[in-house]
Amino acid sequence: MLMKKIQYQLELSFWNITIQALSENKLAQRVYRDAYHMRQEPKVFQDWLAVGLTGLAGFISGMGIFFLMAIAK
C-alpha cells in the first residue's frame, strides 16, 4: 500500500514537472500551435500525412535491406 502511494506521488510529480516544462518551452508551444492549425486545414494535414508515411516506408525498407545484408554476411 505504501509503495503504491509513493509510486502515485512520483508519477504526479513527474507529470507536473513535464507539463510545466512543456508549457514554458517556446518550441513546444510552436509545435502545438502548428499542429492545431495543420489539423484545421484538411489538405495540409493530408500532405503532411503523405510525407510522414512515405518517410516511414523508406525507413522500414532501409531497415529491411540492412538486416538482409547483415544476414547475408
C-alpha positions as CSV (number, residue, x, y, z in Angstrom):
1,M,0.0,0.0,0.0
2,L,2.8,2.4,0.9
3,M,4.7,1.6,-2.4
4,K,1.5,2.4,-4.4
5,K,1.2,5.7,-2.7
6,I,4.8,6.6,-3.3
7,Q,4.5,5.4,-6.9
8,Y,1.4,7.6,-7.3
9,Q,3.1,10.6,-5.9
10,L,6.2,10.1,-8.1
11,E,4.1,9.8,-11.2
12,L,2.1,13.0,-10.3
13,S,5.4,14.9,-9.6
14,F,6.8,13.7,-12.9
15,W,3.8,14.9,-14.9
16,N,3.6,18.2,-13.1
17,I,7.2,18.9,-13.9
18,T,6.9,17.7,-17.5
19,I,3.7,19.7,-18.2
20,Q,5.2,22.8,-16.7
21,A,8.4,22.4,-18.7
22,L,6.5,21.9,-21.9
23,S,4.2,24.8,-21.2
24,E,7.1,27.2,-20.9
25,N,9.1,25.8,-23.9
26,K,8.8,28.0,-26.9
27,L,9.5,25.2,-29.4
28,A,6.8,23.0,-27.8
29,Q,4.3,25.9,-28.0
30,R,5.1,26.4,-31.6
31,V,4.7,22.7,-32.4
32,Y,1.3,22.6,-30.6
33,R,0.1,25.7,-32.4
34,D,1.3,24.5,-35.8
35,A,-0.2,21.0,-35.3
36,Y,-3.5,22.6,-34.3
37,H,-3.6,24.8,-37.4
38,M,-2.5,21.9,-39.6
39,R,-5.4,19.8,-38.3
40,Q,-7.8,22.6,-39.1
41,E,-6.7,22.5,-42.8
42,P,-7.5,19.0,-44.2
43,K,-5.3,19.5,-47.3
44,V,-2.3,20.5,-45.3
45,F,-2.9,17.5,-42.9
46,Q,-3.2,15.1,-45.8
47,D,0.1,16.5,-47.4
48,W,2.0,16.0,-44.1
49,L,0.5,12.6,-43.6
50,A,1.6,11.6,-47.0
51,V,5.1,12.9,-46.3
52,G,5.3,11.1,-43.0
53,L,4.0,7.8,-44.4
54,T,6.5,8.0,-47.3
55,G,9.3,8.6,-44.8
56,L,8.2,5.8,-42.6
57,A,8.0,3.4,-45.6
58,G,11.6,4.4,-46.6
59,F,12.8,3.9,-43.1
60,I,11.2,0.4,-42.9
61,S,12.6,-0.5,-46.3
62,G,16.1,0.7,-45.3
63,M,16.0,-1.3,-42.1
64,G,14.8,-4.4,-44.0
65,I,17.7,-4.1,-46.5
66,F,20.1,-3.5,-43.7
67,F,19.0,-6.7,-41.9
68,L,19.0,-8.7,-45.1
69,M,22.6,-7.6,-45.8
70,A,23.6,-8.4,-42.2
71,I,22.1,-11.9,-42.5
72,A,23.8,-12.5,-45.9
73,K,27.3,-12.0,-44.5
